Amino acid sequence: MRWCGSGSVWRAGALLALLLPLWELGCWGLISASGASGTQNRAQHTAGGPWELLRRHKRSWVWNQFFVLEEYTGEEPLYVGKLHSDVDKGDGKVKYVLSGEGSTSIFTIDENTGDIHATKRLDREEQAYYTLQAQAVDRLTNIPVEPRSEFVVKVQDINDNEPKFLDGPYMAGVPEMSALGTTVVQVAATDADDPTYGNSARVVYSIISGQPYFSVDPKTGVVRTALPNMDREVKDQYVLVIQAKDMVGQMGGLSGTTSVTVTLTDVNDNPPRFSRKNYQYMVLESLPVASVVARVKALDNDIGPNAEMEYRIMEDGPGVFNITTDEDTQEGIIILQKPLDFETKNSFNLRIEATNRNIDPAFVHLGSFSDTTSVKVTVEDVNEPPVFPTQLNKMVVSEDARVGISIGRVSAHDPDSSNSAIRYSIDRNTDLERFFNVDALSGVISTAKPLDREVNSVHNLTILAMESHDPTQVGKGFAVITVLDINDNPPVFAIEYETLLCENAAPGQVIQTISAVDKDEPPSGHRFYFALPPSVASNSNFTLRDNKDNTASIVTKRGGFRRREQVLYRLPVLIVDSGSPALSSTNTLSVSVCDCDSDGVAQSCGAVAYTLPAGLSTGALVAILGCIITLLVMVLLIVSMRRRKKEPLILEEERDVRENIVRYDDEGGGEEDTEAFDMVALRNLNVIRDPKVRRDVTPDTPTFFPYPRSSSSLPVYKTLPDNVVFREFIWDRLKDADVDPSAPPYDSLQTYAFEGNGSVAESLSSLESLSTDSEQNYDYLSNWGPRFKKLADLYGDGKSVFS
């Protein structure tokens, strides 16, 4: 098989020398001995001329790389090369087939001639080479006549990509005052062209903008300072433009640029300086301690830690003033440490020094990194409150001091030059019970009430001192008065003792140890003496033994104590203290006799229950108790039954509707409540005024009161004046109640619901329609069923209502 390439492909010198004799043929071939004898092949190739020199006997295909230029812009497909098989005799029986990368989309082959073309524009930076497979097959049967073989089409590079700074733009910093040639940053540009072919990817660097301050190495891209001692305070930032150009910087090469922002970082090369050499401030002498007096600031052109300051007071101020640094503003804050007194000193001349906190030894040669200034502080006089020379006055007074006795004296003075007179008083919030007084002029403190150390042993008083001419100026002093103790409280039992005595106690047995307490506090401590009063000292039951340690023991004199004989013994005990004069008290110790077990533990104390007479047994007691309980139960049952069966004073069926509220769950009235109330009672009093028996009671006997039936005998209330109407109405009802024998023998409340004469139009209520000349006919209510029977009885037939 033979292959041919375009003339532009064979630029290699060695291949060119071999191909020159064959250039007229347009291609050159390699002979293969496949499918025929060696002699026959030699004969055939001898006819071919020069092909005989290049014979191989291994295979029919020999391939080298095809080359094609990238970025081809012609209108016709780019010719790549030609394939030819020795089997192809030119009779059209052999067909060439191409497969592999881009065999259908990029590369095409003429199946008759074997010519290969590129149909698309290729970019080496996207894909540098393509691997393809070629095969010759029989056109009719598609049976391969040659084995499949592989070849490579390599895209040949051209300079079509400019250098690019992938990491740009750059930010860099270099300390100010750096030496010449200090490295700042290194830039790097990348060229996508083939670095192995020509100079397309060989880049050199240059600086376009940023001279004469910086330079760049053309090969490495390292940016360096080009001037020494650049000062940040003059200019702190530079913007450089760096260019990278391929083709070794020659004309026609492509280039790319990037920016490099170089910031000069600060170093401590500037000392602090005060803007003024003298400062003056005025403060009031009443300025509180720890207040800010003034602020001063030394300026430093550096920034950050290099501008941090430390201030100190060098003259006149230490002790009275202090200075600290405000970390945010780097100001010196002068603070008052002690109270000011205009009368003592009215001005201060301070010498303030400011020094850099972080000094760089490399720049010490530039000079001192500190500065000083003078600050004059003038104190202004103010009207000050009185001052106590001694803020705390300690005094003592005896507990038995009489009222009005002097305890001590406080003193205050006006610190101002006016030296006003002082008046004293006690802050009563510190002496609520007013135990003490103070003389307003002299300041002498005296007692105002008897004192009791046991209630309050220490009194803390606040003494107020005010100027006579200006009461708003008030000074405060403090007096601590300690009340001294006297022996005014007798000793008593330490606790309330409950002494138990076993019936089987032996003579000489200690049944109780007692101690005492005393509210007084003698300096040498308490010493108590215990004894029995002379009146009981010779008793035959108990004795007392003083233990000489402020305790005493109660000891039995005999045994055989019996609860039946005596349950409780009361033993008086005399206690005397060691005060001067000595005080004593008699305390009573209660001793209960108890039944104890063998270990002496009390089982039961108190009186012994006596047994009943022998004639009344326990069974009889139980029977009597049972009878009593039975009688009580029967009485309770009878009372309960009587309460349930008790008849009401007023019967339900004759209750007046005006005195009762009847509730029933029937929307139409219904037949269930036919006896609930009498509607006639609500008729107009001038139409129906028949005297009735009392409706609030049910008469047990027939009434003997002759009720008149003639309407002519009844007064017509509408014809009477208003005041007479009500009076007559009440008298009529009272008469009915008085003569009614069925009324109960006690007062009862009756409601008549009488409103007086009313209007000329009389009542508009439908309840009067049955006793008036109404033309309404309500007989149809009888046809509505039993649920409307009540309404039919009320309005259908008047006789049935009043019968």
GIWOFEN-V301854 format. One record per helix or strand of 3 or more residues. SS is the DSSP state (a for helix, b for strand). FROM is the first residue (numbers start at 1). LEN is the number of residues. If there is no record, write none. Layout:
ss=SS from=FROM len=LEN
ss=SS from=FROM len=LEN
//
This chain:
ss=b from=2 len=4
ss=a from=13 len=13
ss=a from=38 len=10
ss=a from=50 len=5
ss=b from=66 len=4
ss=b from=78 len=7
ss=b from=94 len=7
ss=b from=107 len=3
ss=b from=115 len=4
ss=b from=129 len=10
ss=b from=149 len=8
ss=b from=170 len=6
ss=b from=183 len=4
ss=b from=204 len=6
ss=b from=214 len=3
ss=b from=222 len=4
ss=b from=237 len=9
ss=a from=247 len=3
ss=b from=255 len=11
ss=b from=278 len=7
ss=b from=292 len=5
ss=a from=304 len=4
ss=b from=309 len=7
ss=b from=321 len=5
ss=b from=332 len=5
ss=b from=347 len=10
ss=a from=361 len=6
ss=b from=370 len=11
ss=b from=392 len=7
ss=b from=406 len=4
ss=b from=422 len=5
ss=a from=428 len=3
ss=b from=436 len=3
ss=b from=444 len=4
ss=b from=458 len=10
ss=b from=474 len=11
ss=b from=499 len=4
ss=b from=510 len=8
ss=b from=529 len=3
ss=b from=542 len=5
ss=b from=551 len=6
ss=b from=568 len=9
ss=b from=584 len=13
ss=b from=602 len=4
ss=a from=618 len=28
ss=a from=652 len=3
ss=a from=657 len=3
ss=a from=671 len=3
ss=a from=679 len=4
ss=a from=711 len=3
ss=a from=717 len=3
ss=a from=722 len=18
ss=a from=766 len=6
ss=a from=779 len=6
ss=a from=786 len=10
ss=a from=798 len=5
//
